[in-house]
C-alpha cells in the first residue's frame, strides 16, 4: 500500500507491528495513556496538535463530515 502510493517505506511491516504492539501495551498497562509516540519513543506531536483553536476547527470539520454517518 505504501509503495503503491509512491511513498518510500521507512521500514519493514514487521517493524510496524512491533511498534503497534508496544504502544498498545503501554496504553493498556497505564504507562502512556494519551502519549504521542515516534515509533517506540514517547515524543511531542506537531505544534498544531497543542493549539486549541486548530483542535476546535478540526473537531468541527470532523463532525460536519462524519456526523451524518454517526447519527444512524
Residue pairs with C-beta under 8 A, 6 or more apart in sequence:
2 8
2 9
3 9
18 40
19 37
19 39
19 40
22 37
22 40
23 32
23 37
26 32
26 35
26 37
27 33
32 42
35 42
36 42
36 43
36 44
36 45
36 49
37 43
48 54
49 55
